Amino acid sequence: MQDKSMLMIPGPTPVPESVLLSLSKHPIGHRSGDFSEIMAAVTAGLKWLHQTTNDVLILAASGTGAMEAGIINFLSAGDRVLVGCNGKFGDRWGEVCDAYGLKTERITAPWGQPLNPDDFKAALEADTAKTIKAVIITHSETSTGVINDLEAINRHVKAHGQALIIVDAVTSLGAVSVPIDEWGLDVVGSGSQKGYMIPPGLAFVSVSPKAWEAYKTATLPKFYLDLGKYRKDAAKNTTPFTPPVNLFFALKTALEMMQAEGLENIFARHQRLMQATRAAMKALNLPLYAPDHCASPAITAVAPQGVEAEKIRSLMKKRFDIALAGGQDHLKGQIFRVGHLGFVSDRDILAAISALEAVLGELGYSNFSPGAGVATASRVLTTT
Amino acid sequence: MQDKSMLMIPGPTPVPESVLLSLSKHPIGHRSGDFSEIMAAVTAGLKWLHQTTNDVLILAASGTGAMEAGIINFLSAGDRVLVGCNGKFGDRWGEVCDAYGLKTERITAPWGQPLNPDDFKAALEADTAKTIKAVIITHSETSTGVINDLEAINRHVKAHGQALIIVDAVTSLGAVSVPIDEWGLDVVGSGSQKGYMIPPGLAFVSVSPKAWEAYKTATLPKFYLDLGKYRKDAAKNTTPFTPPVNLFFALKTALEMMQAEGLENIFARHQRLMQATRAAMKALNLPLYAPDHCASPAITAVAPQGVEAEKIRSLMKKRFDIALAGGQDHLKGQIFRVGHLGFVSDRDILAAISALEAVLGELGYSNFSPGAGVATASRVLTTT
């Protein structure tokens, strides 16, 4: 049915009507007082969302652009870095480090499992010469639905004392608390089409004073992704390069909506959506790909048995206009992923689970009692 | 007056209503068949606009991001490059080259004057050892309203035989013919908020087979701006990183409008707008910053005497909601710039010149006959 699509993928996520309407305003000049007012407002809103007084810089890029900037601005060729790899995005940050000639050491865990903080502890404690310059962690691993224990890993980085902690919070910011100042996170990257409830096209990087110290001596080449240029201009409420002004309009509206809802309510809502989704999958006897103790509040990956993941995705789209994500890389065909990130309500979860039950039945999967998934989701949503 | 602003700056440029409405459609998943159809359509449209069968790749970035990609993908540290510098943007590409450790040789002309093709001829002919790897030229220099003689400079690059020609066409593409295949332009960068009639946030790079050959051995580090990744995915009508899908909707609409108008009509319109604007300024005895023979069809810079440029800009905005651009860097306060690029009609020029006459009068500038500017513009518009 035309215009009836429902996004339950981990980005782009659903966008509120008021944000969509903000997008269609006529652009304004980016060197105008009017734009500076918007820049000031969204920067204040971003600092609120990031729970920080650090700089939060805005780039025209995807989340990958933000993360690359977050890495290359603070390091030099040959620098030793630890990269946590337990999914597609952790692997990607390792590739970025390799591309820039860093001495990249990967700390791995199987896809679907969390990184082990003790592995970081061991590597960092062994580094008595303090040669490790940065530890790069994906907080919520979008490819698997695993959330890594950033707080614990970061404690070991703090105990090391020298290394920067650089965090991919692309699908965690806005879904779960990322208390940058409280934890002392140096660099945190994220993207607009996730918890921010706006379309893709903007990316964000928060930078601590300690990271800015490292910037002074970092020598990797950069220009468009040179965060020093963004910081200098942000201080004057402007940008070094022409910003996507319409996405700024949208960001302002979305941040106002988020502030009206409140951080605690936003985080509680994501917890509730995640718990309802996971409980429903269990009631439908569909194995969850990530264990409960490391489940991302943004996305739930399911590894169905007795029914093909891609057939479920295809029929969900065809019959009910619901877009689910598939598996990436070697997980293609093995899992499907339900995004419950950003502008997603309890009603969306009930609709998705109900539709999933119908699709499972149509595909001949019989290992569940019809209604069991939606009844379970409903109970969790009303009691959590 | 609210919502009555008129952009006559060289970007963001005015955006048609249908393009604005495309922007506010709900995003779709970027790994969907629906998105691939859009990607295929806009890629075909871009090739039409670029007059090329070369790859035309789409990045989430500003024009600077596109130009940096266009430089760093095809070169290695220490490579010798010639950079044409006669304004802010030529200077910027020199800075990009410096940032990446290229052996940068600047061929300069004063701001407001065109680059001299003979200077390039001399440098290229002297290079019998063929050590020059690339020549980097800004076609329309946005900071001064000068258009450089790309065709002549490119002829000398072709005679050299080895060097790539890398072109900033940010404010020329869509305003004047840039026949990429006919001239054999290797790399051409541009941005969405200019001739494309859509808001900022997308950037474009066309790449020739010769440039792809150079890509194979180029070693400057890159990841987000690695054009090889974009080419690989574009072949499958997708993108390596999450694209700004709403800006793609807008791009599709805008390209359809441009195709309906036709390339020759678009170029003729920009010529007419430029000639009317320049003739009007002469009738008002306001000195043009760039000579006639190198006047950009996208932007006219004016260096008023007897009245302050910034006062004109300020009163144009306050009294008539018309945004003009100021001078950049050392030209601040010396010039104002009238953008006539993209979605600009004859009526807009008449409105702007009429308003300018009113403002000049209000500021006490008396070196013109009231009505002379608009009468001249009107005559040019109706006879060109």
Chai-1 contact restraints between the chains, C-beta under 6 A:
chainA,res_idxA,chainB,res_idxB,connection_type,confidence,min_distance_angstrom,max_distance_angstrom,comment,restraint_id
A,I9,B,G29,contact,1.0,0.0,6.0,A-B,restraint_1
A,P12,B,P27,contact,1.0,0.0,6.0,A-B,restraint_2
A,L20,B,S24,contact,1.0,0.0,6.0,A-B,restraint_3
A,L21,B,S24,contact,1.0,0.0,6.0,A-B,restraint_4
A,L23,B,L23,contact,1.0,0.0,6.0,A-B,restraint_5
A,L23,B,S24,contact,1.0,0.0,6.0,A-B,restraint_6
A,S24,B,L20,contact,1.0,0.0,6.0,A-B,restraint_7
A,S24,B,L21,contact,1.0,0.0,6.0,A-B,restraint_8
A,S24,B,L23,contact,1.0,0.0,6.0,A-B,restraint_9
A,S24,B,S24,contact,1.0,0.0,6.0,A-B,restraint_10
A,P27,B,P12,contact,1.0,0.0,6.0,A-B,restraint_11
A,P27,B,P199,contact,1.0,0.0,6.0,A-B,restraint_12
A,G29,B,I9,contact,1.0,0.0,6.0,A-B,restraint_13
A,G29,B,A323,contact,1.0,0.0,6.0,A-B,restraint_14
A,A60,B,A61,contact,1.0,0.0,6.0,A-B,restraint_15
A,A60,B,S62,contact,1.0,0.0,6.0,A-B,restraint_16
A,A60,B,G201,contact,1.0,0.0,6.0,A-B,restraint_17
A,A61,B,A60,contact,1.0,0.0,6.0,A-B,restraint_18
A,S62,B,A60,contact,1.0,0.0,6.0,A-B,restraint_19
A,S62,B,F241,contact,1.0,0.0,6.0,A-B,restraint_20
A,S62,B,T242,contact,1.0,0.0,6.0,A-B,restraint_21
A,T64,B,Y224,contact,1.0,0.0,6.0,A-B,restraint_22
A,T64,B,F241,contact,1.0,0.0,6.0,A-B,restraint_23
A,G65,B,Y224,contact,1.0,0.0,6.0,A-B,restraint_24
A,E68,B,F223,contact,1.0,0.0,6.0,A-B,restraint_25
A,E68,B,Y224,contact,1.0,0.0,6.0,A-B,restraint_26
A,V96,B,F223,contact,1.0,0.0,6.0,A-B,restraint_27
A,A99,B,P221,contact,1.0,0.0,6.0,A-B,restraint_28
A,A99,B,F223,contact,1.0,0.0,6.0,A-B,restraint_29
A,Y100,B,P221,contact,1.0,0.0,6.0,A-B,restraint_30
A,P199,B,P27,contact,1.0,0.0,6.0,A-B,restraint_31
A,P199,B,N246,contact,1.0,0.0,6.0,A-B,restraint_32
A,P200,B,T242,contact,1.0,0.0,6.0,A-B,restraint_33
A,P200,B,P244,contact,1.0,0.0,6.0,A-B,restraint_34
A,G201,B,A60,contact,1.0,0.0,6.0,A-B,restraint_35
A,G201,B,G201,contact,1.0,0.0,6.0,A-B,restraint_36
A,G201,B,P244,contact,1.0,0.0,6.0,A-B,restraint_37
A,P221,B,A99,contact,1.0,0.0,6.0,A-B,restraint_38
A,P221,B,Y100,contact,1.0,0.0,6.0,A-B,restraint_39
A,F223,B,E68,contact,1.0,0.0,6.0,A-B,restraint_40
A,F223,B,V96,contact,1.0,0.0,6.0,A-B,restraint_41
A,F223,B,A99,contact,1.0,0.0,6.0,A-B,restraint_42
A,Y224,B,T64,contact,1.0,0.0,6.0,A-B,restraint_43
A,Y224,B,G65,contact,1.0,0.0,6.0,A-B,restraint_44
A,Y224,B,E68,contact,1.0,0.0,6.0,A-B,restraint_45
A,F241,B,S62,contact,1.0,0.0,6.0,A-B,restraint_46
A,F241,B,T64,contact,1.0,0.0,6.0,A-B,restraint_47
A,T242,B,S62,contact,1.0,0.0,6.0,A-B,restraint_48
A,T242,B,P200,contact,1.0,0.0,6.0,A-B,restraint_49
A,P244,B,P200,contact,1.0,0.0,6.0,A-B,restraint_50
A,P244,B,G201,contact,1.0,0.0,6.0,A-B,restraint_51
A,N246,B,P199,contact,1.0,0.0,6.0,A-B,restraint_52
A,A323,B,G29,contact,1.0,0.0,6.0,A-B,restraint_53
